[in-house]
Amino acid sequence: MNSVELFAGGGGLALASSLSGFRHSFLVEWDKDSAKTLKQNISELHLRSASSIFNGDIQSVDFSRYSEKIDLLSGGPPCQPFSIGGKAKAYNDQRDMFPEAARALAEIKPKAFVFENVRGLLRKNFSKYFGYIVLQLTYPEIRRKSNQSWEDHLSVLEKHQTSRSFYKGLKYNVVFRLVNAADYGIPQKRERVFIVGFRSDIKGSWSFPEPTHSKEALDYSKYVTGDYWKKHSIPFKVNSGSTLKIPFDSNKKPWVTVRDVLSDLLVPNNRVIKIPNHVIQPGAKQYAGHTGSLLDEPSKTIKAGSHGVPGGENMVVLDDGSVRYYTVREAARIQTFPDNYIFPCSWTESMRQIGNAVPVQLGKIVVDSVARMLKNEKK
C-alpha cells in the first residue's frame, strides 16, 4: 500500500506507517534539519531515495499527480498554533496548516488519512474552529474562497453536513479521539489527538484501538505482587496509600516505565555507553516546579526543547536523587524510536524533533488498525 506523509518532522509517524506496511511515495517537510534526519534514515523509512523527500513549502506542492494512487495520507500539522505551551493563536497563526492538509486530501483523494496533534486542539476556546477542521477534512473539495472568512466557510460546510440532498463530491467519514500514550504501552504520559478518516466509498467499520495498559496494573505489580521490583532486582517498595486488593481483575498490562526502557543506559558514574546519540549533557538542575521524570513511572511528556523546558520534562531523576537531562537516545527510546534510527543534528535540535514527534509505536498501533480496515475492504 502506498502513502504520502505531510509535515513529516523527524519521522515519527512516517516510521510508524512504514512499519505498518505502507510505502511512502512522497514526504513533505519544511524544516531543513528535520529533512536532514529523514534523509539520514532513508532505509529505516523504506524510501527508495532522498528524492522522495521534499524539503520546502507545502503550499508550493501540487499533489494532483498522486490522485487516487495513494492508500494513506498522514502527518502532524504544526502544533504550535494550538499548543498549551504556545501563544495559542489557532486560525490567526500562520503556522496553522490544516487548510493545506485539506487541500492535499482533495488533490490526492486517498482511501484513508491519519492526522495527529496536541491535546490543546480540543480546548474549549478552540471548539468552534476544531469543528471547522473536522468539516474541512470531511468535505475537502469544498474549498474556502480567497475572499471568504473561515466562519463563512464553516457555514457552507455545515449546510452540506445537514442537507438532505445527496452530496456527490469527495467525502470522508471522520472520527477523532484524545489518547494517552501510556495507555498503549508507551513509556510516557503523552496526550495527543488523532483524527482518522476513510473515504466514503470504503466499505467496512472502524473504531480506535482500545487501551492495552493501565496505571492500576502497574501499581498492582509494584505494591501487591512485587513483580515489578523483582524484574529489576530491586528490594520490594511499600506504598502505604495503595488500596489495590487481591485478586486484581484487569486484562490490561502495566504501564511501561522509564526504568523498563532505559535500564541499560542508566549506568553509574555517567559512564558512556557506545550507542548512537547517547551523549550526556551537563547542567541539569532540579528546583520547585522544575522536576524530572521518575524512573518507576512513565516519563513526563517529552517536550520540543532542552534546557528551558518548563517543568523539567526532559530530565530524569536517578536512584540517588540526582537529575540529569535525557540523552538524545534516551528521549528517542521514550518516544519508541528504534536504536538504529539516527538523529544527525545537535542535541538541542534533535530534542526538538523528538519532542515534536508522534511516538512511533503509538502511531503504528493506529496505522495498523487503518491498514487492516483497508485490507479487509479489498477482500
N, C-alpha and C positions, 0 to 999 in steps of 0.2 A: 504494500500500500504506500502511496506517495503523500508527502506532506510539504507544507510551506510554513516556516516559522517567522513571525514578526517580532520585533523588539527582543531579539534573542539574548541580549546581555551576555553574561559569562557562560550561558549554555545549559542552565539547569533543566528547563522544560524541553529544550531541544534534545538533550541527552536522554531524558525520560522517554520522549517519543521514539527515539531510535532504539532504545532498549525494549520498547513495546512492539517493535517490528515495522515501524514506519521508516521510509527512506526519504530524506529531505531533498527536494528538488531545488530549494532556494531558501536562504536565511537572510534576514534583513537586520542590521544593527547600525545605529548612528555613531556610537562611541568607538573611537579608534582603538583604545586599549582593550575594550571588550571584544572587538573584532580580532585583535591580536590573539586573545585567549582562544577564540573559536578556531582560528587557523592553526594554533598550536595543537589542537585536539581533533584534527580532521578525521583520523582513523577511529577515534572513540565515538565520534558523531556519525560515523558511517557515510562520510561525504566523499564523492569521487575526487574532488579537487577544491582548492581555495576559491576557484571561480564561482562556486555555488554560494559564496558568502558576499553579500553586497554591503559595503561599509559606506553608508551615506543616508541622505534624507528620504524617508519612506514616501514623502509627498511627491517625489520625482519618479516613483516607480509605477510603471504600467503593468498591472497584474493580469491583464486580459489574455496574455499568451498561455496562462495556466487554466483558462476557463474550462470547467468540468473535467479536468485532468487530475484533480487533487482530491484525495480522500479526507485529509485532515488539515485544517488551518489552526495554528496555535500561536500563543505568545503571551507576554505580560506587558500590556501597555504601561508606560511610565506611571509609577505610583505616587510620585511627589505631589501632584495636584490634590490627592485625597488622603495622604498620609497624616496621621495624628501628630507626627513629629515635624511636619512641614507647615507651610502657610495656608494650606487647605483652600486654595482659590478655585478648585474644581474647574468649571467651564470657563472661568476667567484666566486660567493658566494656559499659556501657550504650549505647555508640555502635555496637555490633555490630547491623547492620540486615539481615543475611542472612535471619533469620526473617521480616522484613517483605517482603523480596524474594520469598520462597517464598509468602507469603500473597497478594501481588499476582499471582503466577503462577497460583495456584489459582483466584483470582476472575476473572482476565482470560482465562485459557486461550489465550494467543497461539499462533500457529503456531511461533514461534521466540523465543529470548531470547539476549541478549549481555550478560554482566556482566564488569566489569574491576576488578582490584585490584592491590595491591602484591605484589612477589615474596616478601615476608615471610609471606604467606599459606601458602606452601609450606615454611615452616621445619619442621624435624624435630619440634620440640616441639608443633607445631600439626597434625601429620599426622592424628591421630585426629579432631580437630574439622573439618579440611578434608574428610575423608571423609564426615563428618556433613553438611556443607554440600552436597556433591555429591548425597547421597541425598535431602536435603530438596528439592532442585531436580528430582530425578528423580521423586519421588512427592509433589508439593506439596499434594495433598488429604489426605494422612495427616498431620494436624496434631498438634502437641505439646499434650498436655492441660495444664491450669493447674497441676496438682499433680505433673507428670511432669518428672524431670530430663532434661537433654539426652542423658545417657548411656543412660537407659532408652528414650528416644525413638529413639536410634540403633539399639538392639537390635531394636525393632519394624520399623524401616526395613530393617535387614539381613535380617530374616526374609522380608520381601516380596521383597527383591532375590534371595534364594537359593531361594525357594519354587518348586516345580514347578507349583503351581496357577496358572491364568491370571488375572492381575490386570486387572479391567475398568475401573478408575478412570483418572484423568488421569495420564499418564506421559510423561516426556521422555527422549530419548536424549541424554546429556550427555557432552561431552568438554572438556578444558581443555589449555592449553599456556602455558608461560612463554616469552615472546618478548623479544628485544632490539630496540627501535625502530630503532636504527641499521641493522639488517639489512634494513629495509624502506624505506630511503631517507629516514628522519627524521634531521635533523642533531643527534642527541642519543643518548648511550648511556643508555638507559632501559629497564630490565627490568620487565615487567608480566605479570600472569596474566590471560588471557582464558578465561572459562567460557562455552561456547556449547551450547545445547540446541535440539532440534527435537521437536515433539510427535510421539508415536509413530505417529500416523496419516499423517504426512507422508512420502510416498514419495520415495526417492532416496538418494544417498550424498554425504557432505560430509567434507572434511578442511580443516585450517587452510591458508591460503595459504602457499606456500613462500617463504623469504627471497629477496630480489632483489639485495641489495647485500652487500659484504664489505670487511673491513679489508684483506685481501690485495690486492684490486683497487685500493683507494686507494693502498696502498704502491707497487704496481706503477706507477700513473700518476704518482707522485711521484718515485720513485728509479730507475726503469728507463727509461720513455719520457719523463718530464719533462712530460707533457701537463698535469698539474695546475698546475704553475708557469706554463706558457705561457698557460693560460686566464686566470690572474690577473696576467699581465705581471710576474712575479717571477723573478729570476735562479734558475737551477737550484740546488737544495739537495741535497747529497750525504749519504747515510746509510751510513756505513761498515759498519754492522751488518746491512744488508739482505742476505738470502740468496735473494731472488727472481731468477729467471733467465728469459731469453727462450727459447722463447715461453712466455707465461703462459696456461695452459689454464683459463679460467674463463668462465662465461656470466653472471657477476654484475657489476653495476655498482659503481663505487667508493662507499664510504661518503660521505655528504654532510657537509661540514664547516661550521663556524661562518662561515668566510670566504665560503663558497659562498652563504650565505643573508643575510649581514649586510654584505657589502662596500659597499653603497650607503649604509649608516647609520654605518659606522665612519670618519667623516671626521676630518681632523686638527684639533687645537686645540679639540676639543669643540664645533665649530660645530653649531648646532642645525638639523636638517632638519625642514621643516614637514610632518610626518606625524603622525596621531593617536597619542597615548600615547608619543611619543618625547621624553621629558624626562630628561636626565642627572641622576642623583643623586650628590652628592659623598660622600666619606668612606670609600671602599673601601680596604682595606689588605691586603697580602699578607704572610704570615708562615708559619712551619713548620706544616704540616698544614692551612693555610687558603690554598689557591691557586686561581686562577681557571681557566677553560676556555681551552685553546689554540685559536688561530684556525684552524689547519690540521688539526684533528681534529673529530669530532662533539663537541658540548658535553657537559659533565658533566650529570647528571640535574638538570633544573630542580626546585628544592625549593619547598615551600609556606612560604616565609619570605623575609626580606630581609636585614637587617644581620647577624642572628645565625645564619645558616645555617652549620653546621659544614662545613669543607672548602672553603668559598668557591665552592660550586656556582653561585651566581647572579652571579658575576663573570666578566669576560673579560680575558685578557692581550693587550694591544695589541702592535703590531710593535716599539715602542720599549721593551718590557718592563714598562711601567706597567700597572696594573689599574684597572678601574672596574666598577661594577655594571651589569648589563644594564638597559636601559630596559624599561619595560613592553612596548613594541612589539617590541623585540629578543627578549625572552623569549617573547612570543606567536609570533613567527616560528619560534623554535626549536621550539615546540610546534605549528607548522604552522597556526596560525590565520591567515586572510587579513587583509590590512591594513585591510579595511573592517569588520572585527569590532572593535567599540569596547568598551573597559573603562572605565566611567564612575566608578569608585571611586578611592580613594587609591592611591599607589604600593604601599604595604605590602599593602593588601587585594587589589589587582589581582594582585600577585605571588603571593599565597596562592592565589587562584583559578586562576591559570595553572599553578602548581606542582602543584595537585591534579588538573588536567585530564588527560584522555586526549589524546595527540597526535592532532589532527584527521585527518590523512592516514593514520595507522596505524589509527584506528578505522574510517575509510572503507574501507580495504583489507579488513578483517574483515567489515564490514557488507555491502560489495559482494558478497562471496562468499556470504553468507547470503541476500541478495536474489536472486542467481542461482539458488540452490537452490530458493527458494520459487516463482520464476517458472517454472522447469523443472517443478516439481511441478504447477503449474496447467495447463501444456501437456499 
